[in-house]
Amino acid sequence: MEYERGAENLPVDTNMSTGSPNAAATHVAREDCPHLADPEWEALQRLATANGEATVATMLRTLSPTEQHGVALGFIMKEQREVAARTTVSTSSTPRVESLKFHVNSYVGREGEPLLRWLVEVDTAITARRIVDTLSKVAFAMSCLGG
């Protein structure tokens, strides 16, 4: 099979049939694209895996070097966005630590009702509910007062 050199000095198959592309027409060697940096070439190889080698070979034969750089950069950026999206999804799906909701009897101050016992119950409930800020602790304790 004979090849001519196209405008970008890449091999062009002049004997291509209108049927399915043959193996020689769908492959472009690394040496044929010296203007592409290694990361760009690797990105185009991953693109060929995703979209088909014939698509990438046609693109390399028809686009200018500047456009080829743009396609490679666009694919790299797309991969990075996908990785970032997967990362945010995985961090937002971390299980929340559930707090326990202990019931605390209301303190009214009747005869024989021990204040210390009620304070221990309130403190245990605050710890179980994971209340850490002082104002919230006071508000919770006040909500347990009766009368």
N, C-alpha and C positions, 0 to 999 in steps of 0.2 A: 504494500500500500504506500502510495507516495503522499508526502505532505509538502505544502508550500508554507512559506512564512507569511503570517498576516501582518497587519499594521503595527501590532504591539510586539512583533517578533516572536509570536507564539505559533506553534504548529497548527495549521488548518487542514482538515481533511477535505481534499477536493473531490474525492470519490465517494462521498457519503450518499447512501441510498435514502430514500424517503421513508423506509421502514424503521425498525427499531435500531437505535445506535449500537454500533459494535464496540468491543472492549477498547480498541485503540482510540476511538473517537470520544470515549467517555473518561479518559485518563489524561491528566496533566501532571508531569513530573515536577518535582521541586526545582530542578535546574532550569525549567522553563519560566520560572517566576522569581528571578533574583531580586526584583524590586520589592518583594514582600519580606517583611521581617519575620523571624521564626515564630513569634506569638501569633502574627497574622496568618501565617501558613497553617499553623496548628488549629486556629479557629476555623479556617476554611475546610480543614479536614473533618472537624466536628460537624460543620454545616453539611458537608457531603454525606456524612453518616445519617444526619437527620433528614435531608431533603433529596438525597440521591446524588451519586457521583456525576451523572450526566448533566444535571442542573449546574453544578459548580464548574464543571469543565466548560460548558457553554458560556457561563458567565466569565470565566477567565479568558476565553478566546474572544469575547465580544466587547468587554468593558475596557476602558482605559485604565492604566495603573492607578491613577487618582481615584477612580470609581471603585476599583478593587480594594484599595485601602479603606475606602468608606464602607464597603460591604463587610469587610472583616471587622472593622471597628464597631459597626452597628451590631454585628452578631455577638461580639465580646460584651458589649454593653447590655444586650438582651439577656445573655447568660448571667451577668452580674445582678441585674434586676430580679431575675428568677431566684437566684440564691438568696438575695436580700428578702424577697417575699416569703420564701420558705423559712428563713430565720425568724422573721417577725411572727409568722403563724405559729411556729414551734414555741416561741417564748410566751405568746399570749395564751397558749393552751396548757400552761403549767397548772397543775391542780392547786386550788386554793386550800389553805388549811382551815378547816371548819372549826368554829368556836362552839363550845358547849353552852347551853342556855339553862342554867340552874334557876330554879324558882326560889325566891327569897320571900318569906312571910313578912307582911308589913309590921312595922314596930309602932305600937300605939302608946306604950308607956304605962300599961296597966300594972297593978300590984302583982309581983311575982314573975313578971316578964323580964328576963335578964338582958340588959343592954349589951353586955360583952358577947353573949352568944349570937345576938343579932348582928353585931359588927363582924364577927368571924364569918357568919353566913354571907354577908355582903362582900367581904374581902375575897372569899372563895369564888363567889359568882363573878366578881370583877376579873379575877385571874382567869377563870374558865372562859369568859367572853373576850379575853385578850384586849381589855380596855387599858390603854397605857397613858393617856393624857390626863392630867390632874383634874381639869374641869369636867371631863367626861365621867371620871370616877365619882366626883361630888354629885353631878347630875343624876347618875345611876343610883347612888345611895339615897338621895332626896326622893327619887321616884318610888323607893321602897318604904318610905315613911307613910304611916296611916294617920287618920285622925282628922 
